[in-house]
Amino acid sequence: LAEIAAERVQSELNYLLSSSRGTAQLQAAWQDGLFQKWFPDATAEGLQQIATIDQTARRFKAEWSEFFELLQQRIRTTQHTGKPTAAKEIEASGSTRNALTTAKLASLLSADPAIAETQLWQLKYSRAEIQAVITVLKALPTLRAMVTQFPWSLAQQYFFFQSVGVVFPAVAVSGIAHGFPPHQMGYLLERYLDRQDPVAHPTPLVSGQDLIMGLGISPSPQIGKLLATLQLARAEGKIHSRQEALTLAATLLQEGALTERYHALQHNGE
């Protein structure tokens, strides 16, 4: 296999990842040492996680059909606002790239995102696919830390959703395979499935340009801090309109309280 083109190896691997029927073959391939060249960090635990992901997907299909449909969607780099369509397990395909295959692929790689990224580049995965897998790997330590902190603050949830974005479905199924309590994940699922949820899918009352023009300030890192602070204030029900957002932003700047408020939010989000 070391002499086979990376693109061909990737295509055959995707066939195995895209259906639960391929999981036993993945386990057999690992046991026979066929992954040594391409996945030197693959372990028995990682292969078992893939089987658990299959089981979790079946549970989602039975209990959270809307979320199961999201697992079938192709990897995207931007938020998807349309209604999911695929409702059954997808047919195996060498070109399949979705949340479910992303979660499985992450289970074969090093837990170190930098090492995993190198391995994926060697297999000729696209930038979007690599970014999705790395997002999963980076999110897992956060999920492990969150287990003991339930119920979570709005800040924790906000920064978590911001960090994973549209890769959340892959993060969710991977997290459960790694032992994240399903009932806690269900709380996050409900938020994610609600397209109007201000924490999982924030729609800013103002833009960075609005702040620059409305407050007469220059572009700087404080714009991002202001936007995050305002979004959380909206999620908490403290502001409801563009004018209220601008007023709060002006107050924070005038009182010199932005940095302190933002750092407090980050601390609460950890």
C-alpha positions as CSV (number, residue, x, y, z in Angstrom):
1,L,0.0,0.0,0.0
2,A,2.9,2.3,0.5
3,E,3.4,2.3,-3.3
4,I,-0.2,3.1,-4.1
5,A,-1.2,6.6,-5.0
6,A,-2.5,8.5,-2.0
7,E,-5.6,9.6,-4.0
8,R,-6.5,5.9,-4.6
9,V,-5.9,5.0,-0.9
10,Q,-8.1,7.9,0.2
11,S,-10.9,6.9,-2.2
12,E,-11.0,3.2,-1.0
13,L,-10.8,4.4,2.6
14,N,-13.8,6.7,2.0
15,Y,-15.8,3.7,0.8
16,L,-15.2,2.0,4.1
17,L,-15.9,5.0,6.2
18,S,-19.1,5.9,4.4
19,S,-21.1,2.9,5.6
20,S,-21.3,0.9,8.8
21,R,-20.7,-2.2,6.6
22,G,-17.1,-1.0,6.2
23,T,-16.3,-0.9,9.9
24,A,-15.4,-4.6,10.3
25,Q,-13.1,-4.3,7.3
26,L,-11.4,-1.3,8.8
27,Q,-10.8,-3.2,12.0
28,A,-9.5,-6.2,10.0
29,A,-7.2,-3.9,8.0
30,W,-5.8,-2.4,11.2
31,Q,-5.2,-5.8,12.8
32,D,-3.4,-7.0,9.6
33,G,-1.1,-3.9,9.8
34,L,-2.3,-2.3,6.6
35,F,-2.6,1.1,8.2
36,Q,1.0,1.4,9.2
37,K,2.0,3.6,6.4
38,W,-1.0,6.0,6.3
39,F,-2.3,5.8,9.9
40,P,0.6,5.0,12.2
41,D,-1.4,6.4,15.2
42,A,-4.5,4.2,14.7
43,T,-5.3,2.1,17.8
44,A,-7.7,-0.6,18.8
45,E,-9.5,2.1,20.9
46,G,-9.9,4.3,17.8
47,L,-11.3,1.5,15.7
48,Q,-13.8,0.7,18.5
49,Q,-14.8,4.4,18.5
50,I,-15.7,4.0,14.8
51,A,-18.0,1.2,15.7
52,T,-19.5,3.3,18.5
53,I,-20.1,6.1,16.0
54,D,-22.0,3.7,13.8
55,Q,-24.2,2.7,16.9
56,T,-24.7,6.4,17.8
57,A,-25.7,7.2,14.2
58,R,-28.4,4.5,14.4
59,R,-29.6,5.9,17.6
60,F,-29.8,9.4,16.1
61,K,-31.8,7.9,13.2
62,A,-34.3,6.5,15.6
63,E,-34.5,9.3,18.1
64,W,-33.2,12.5,16.5
65,S,-34.0,12.0,12.8
66,E,-33.5,15.7,12.0
67,F,-30.0,15.6,13.4
68,F,-29.3,12.3,11.7
69,E,-30.0,14.0,8.4
70,L,-27.4,16.6,9.3
71,L,-24.8,13.8,9.7
72,Q,-25.4,12.8,6.1
73,Q,-24.7,16.3,4.6
74,R,-21.5,16.9,2.7
75,I,-18.8,18.8,4.4
76,R,-19.4,22.6,4.2
77,T,-17.3,25.6,5.1
78,T,-20.2,28.0,5.7
79,Q,-23.5,27.8,7.6
80,H,-26.2,25.9,5.9
81,T,-29.7,27.4,6.1
82,G,-31.6,25.0,3.8
83,K,-33.5,22.0,5.0
84,P,-31.6,18.7,5.0
85,T,-32.7,16.1,2.5
86,A,-31.0,12.7,2.9
87,A,-33.0,10.6,5.4
88,K,-31.4,7.2,5.0
89,E,-27.9,5.8,5.3
90,I,-25.9,7.0,2.3
91,E,-24.6,4.6,-0.2
92,A,-20.9,3.9,0.1
93,S,-18.9,6.2,-2.2
94,G,-15.3,7.0,-2.7
95,S,-16.2,10.6,-2.9
96,T,-18.4,10.7,0.3
97,R,-17.4,13.6,2.6
98,N,-19.9,14.2,5.4
99,A,-20.1,14.7,9.2
100,L,-20.2,11.0,9.9
101,T,-17.2,10.1,7.8
102,T,-15.4,13.1,9.3
103,A,-15.9,11.8,12.8
104,K,-14.8,8.3,11.8
105,L,-11.7,9.6,10.1
106,A,-10.7,11.6,13.2
107,S,-10.7,8.3,15.1
108,L,-7.9,6.9,13.0
109,L,-5.6,9.9,13.5
110,S,-3.2,11.2,16.1
111,A,-4.9,13.2,18.8
112,D,-2.3,15.9,18.1
113,P,-4.0,18.2,15.5
114,A,-0.6,19.2,13.9
115,I,0.4,15.6,13.3
116,A,-3.1,14.7,12.1
117,E,-3.1,17.6,9.7
118,T,0.2,16.3,8.1
119,Q,-1.3,12.8,7.8
120,L,-4.3,14.1,6.0
121,W,-2.3,16.3,3.6
122,Q,-0.3,13.2,2.7
123,L,-3.6,11.5,1.8
124,K,-4.6,14.4,-0.4
125,Y,-7.7,15.5,1.5
126,S,-9.0,18.9,0.7
127,R,-8.5,21.9,2.9
128,A,-12.2,21.9,3.9
129,E,-12.0,18.3,4.9
130,I,-8.8,18.7,6.8
131,Q,-10.2,21.7,8.6
132,A,-13.3,19.7,9.6
133,V,-11.3,16.8,11.0
134,I,-9.0,19.2,12.9
135,T,-12.0,21.0,14.4
136,V,-13.2,17.7,15.7
137,L,-9.9,16.8,17.3
138,K,-9.5,20.2,18.9
139,A,-13.1,20.1,20.3
140,L,-12.7,16.8,22.1
141,P,-10.6,18.1,25.0
142,T,-13.1,20.9,25.4
143,L,-16.0,18.4,25.6
144,R,-14.1,16.3,28.2
145,A,-13.7,19.4,30.3
146,M,-17.3,20.4,29.9
147,V,-18.6,17.1,31.3
148,T,-17.9,18.1,34.9
149,Q,-19.3,21.6,34.4
150,F,-22.9,20.9,33.5
151,P,-25.1,22.9,33.4
152,W,-23.0,25.2,31.3
153,S,-23.1,29.0,31.2
154,L,-24.3,30.8,28.1
155,A,-20.8,32.0,27.6
156,Q,-19.5,28.4,27.6
157,Q,-22.0,27.3,25.1
158,Y,-21.6,30.4,22.9
159,F,-17.8,30.1,22.6
160,F,-18.1,26.3,22.1
161,F,-20.5,26.7,19.2
162,Q,-18.3,29.5,17.7
163,S,-15.3,27.2,17.8
164,V,-16.9,24.3,16.0
165,G,-19.4,26.1,13.7
166,V,-21.0,23.9,11.0
167,V,-18.7,20.9,12.1
168,F,-20.9,20.5,15.2
169,P,-22.7,17.4,13.9
170,A,-19.3,15.6,13.5
171,V,-18.1,16.9,16.9
172,A,-21.3,15.7,18.6
173,V,-21.2,12.1,17.3
174,S,-17.5,11.9,17.9
175,G,-17.9,13.3,21.4
176,I,-20.4,10.6,22.3
177,A,-18.1,7.9,21.0
178,H,-15.4,9.3,23.3
179,G,-17.8,9.0,26.3
180,F,-19.5,12.4,26.4
181,P,-22.9,11.8,28.2
182,P,-25.7,11.6,25.6
183,H,-28.1,13.5,27.8
184,Q,-25.7,16.4,28.0
185,M,-25.1,16.3,24.3
186,G,-28.9,16.3,23.8
187,Y,-29.0,19.7,25.4
188,L,-26.5,21.1,22.8
189,L,-28.4,19.2,20.0
190,E,-31.6,21.0,20.8
191,R,-29.9,24.4,20.6
192,Y,-28.2,23.5,17.3
193,L,-31.4,22.2,15.7
194,D,-33.1,25.5,16.5
195,R,-32.1,27.8,13.7
196,Q,-33.3,30.8,15.7
197,D,-31.2,30.0,18.8
198,P,-29.1,33.0,19.6
199,V,-26.3,31.0,21.2
200,A,-25.9,28.2,18.6
201,H,-26.8,30.4,15.6
202,P,-26.2,34.0,16.6
203,T,-27.4,36.6,14.2
204,P,-25.7,39.9,15.2
205,L,-27.8,43.0,15.8
206,V,-24.9,45.0,14.5
207,S,-21.9,44.4,12.2
208,G,-18.3,45.5,12.7
209,Q,-18.9,48.2,10.1
210,D,-22.0,49.4,12.1
211,L,-19.7,49.8,15.2
212,I,-17.1,51.7,13.3
213,M,-19.5,54.1,11.7
214,G,-22.0,54.4,14.6
215,L,-19.3,54.9,17.3
216,G,-16.7,56.6,15.3
217,I,-14.0,54.1,16.2
218,S,-11.1,52.6,14.1
219,P,-10.9,49.0,13.0
220,S,-9.1,47.0,15.7
221,P,-9.3,43.8,17.7
222,Q,-11.8,45.5,20.0
223,I,-14.4,45.2,17.3
224,G,-14.4,41.4,17.6
225,K,-14.6,41.7,21.4
226,L,-17.5,44.1,21.1
227,L,-19.4,41.8,18.7
228,A,-19.0,38.8,21.0
229,T,-20.0,40.7,24.1
230,L,-23.1,42.1,22.3
231,Q,-24.1,38.7,21.1
232,L,-24.0,37.2,24.5
233,A,-25.9,40.2,25.9
234,R,-28.6,39.5,23.3
235,A,-28.7,35.8,24.2
236,E,-29.2,36.8,27.8
237,G,-32.1,39.0,26.8
238,K,-30.3,42.3,27.8
239,I,-30.6,43.9,24.4
240,H,-33.1,43.4,21.6
241,S,-32.4,46.0,18.9
242,R,-29.6,47.6,16.8
243,Q,-29.9,50.8,18.8
244,E,-29.7,49.0,22.2
245,A,-26.6,47.2,20.9
246,L,-24.9,50.4,19.8
247,T,-25.8,52.0,23.2
248,L,-24.3,49.2,25.2
249,A,-21.2,49.2,23.0
250,A,-20.8,52.9,23.6
251,T,-21.2,52.5,27.3
252,L,-18.6,49.7,27.5
253,L,-16.1,51.9,25.6
254,Q,-16.8,55.0,27.6
255,E,-16.5,53.2,30.9
256,G,-13.4,51.3,29.7
257,A,-15.1,48.1,30.7
258,L,-14.9,46.2,27.4
259,T,-11.7,44.3,28.0
260,E,-12.7,43.4,31.5
261,R,-16.2,42.3,30.4
262,Y,-14.8,40.3,27.5
263,H,-12.1,38.5,29.6
264,A,-14.9,37.7,32.1
265,L,-16.9,36.2,29.3
266,Q,-13.9,34.2,28.0
267,H,-13.3,32.9,31.6
268,N,-16.9,31.8,31.9
269,G,-16.6,30.2,28.5
270,E,-13.7,28.0,29.4
